[in-house]
Amino acid sequence: MSASNTEQEVIKVAQQIQRYLRDHPLAADSLEGVVSWWLGSVQRSRQPEVVREALQQLEAQGVVFHRILPDGNLIYAAMRSSLEEDIDGTLADH
């Protein structure tokens, strides 16, 4: 995969994650869970590096955050304020 294709793939995955979190604002999961549950069965073939990069970009934008569990695993979840702003903006548009 070329660099521009990878970048496009990361953007696409980030958008899919944001859509999932709008529908499931209390979701929290590991990288593997994000691939399996948040992105769905069609997306399970996604490269974990692409999903990790999308999560890192969303974290830098304040959309998601991660927590480190005692066993060292990372859990990703939505930042409440970014979802509330998104929901408020969506409701204002209607």
N, C-alpha and C positions, 0 to 999 in steps of 0.2 A: 504494500500500500504506500503510495507516495505521500509526502508531507502534506500537500494540500488536500488529498483525499482523507487523510487521517484527521486533519483539522475540521473538515466538513462532517466527518463521522462523529467527532467529539461534540460539535455543536448540535447535531441531530440527537445524540444521546442525552445531552443536557436538557434539550427541549422536552424529550420524552419523560425525563425524571421530573421536571417541573410540572408537567401535566399530571403525572401520577400523584405528586404531592398535593396538588390542588384538590384532587379527588380523595386523597387519604392523608390529611394533614397531620395525623398522629403516627404515621408510619416511621419506623426506625429499624434499620437492618445493616448487616455486614455487606461488604462488597459482593460477596457471593449471593446474598439475599437480594440485593439491588438488581443484579443480573437476572436472577430467577423470577423474582416476584414483581419488582417495580417495572422491569422492562418486558416481562412476559415471555412465554414459551418461544415465540418467534425470535426473540433477541438472545436466547441462551448461547448462540454461537458467537456473540460479540466478544471481542478480545478484552479481557479484564483490564488491560492497560488503557484502552479507550474509555471504558466506564470510569476507571479511577481518575483519569484526566478530566473527564466531565464533572465528576464530583468535586475535584480540587478547584475547578473553575467556578462552580456554583458556590463553593465555600468562600472563595475570594470575593464573590459578589454579594455575600451575605444571605444567600438563599438556603444553604444547608450548613450544618456544623457536624463535627464528629466528636465522639466520646471514646476514650480508651477504656476498655473493660479490664478487670483484674488479670484476665488471662492474656492481655496484650492485643486482643482483637479490637478493631475499630468498628464503631456503630455510627451510621449516618442518619440524620433526621433533619426535618425542616426547621428553619428559624421561624419562630412564630410571627415576628413582626413583618417579615417579607411576605408571608402568606396573607396576613391580614391586609397589608397594603394592596396586594394583588386582588384580593377578594373585594376590598372597598372600591378599587378602580373598576373592576368588572361590574359591580353593582351600580356604580355611578353611570356607567355607559348604557345601562338598560333603562 
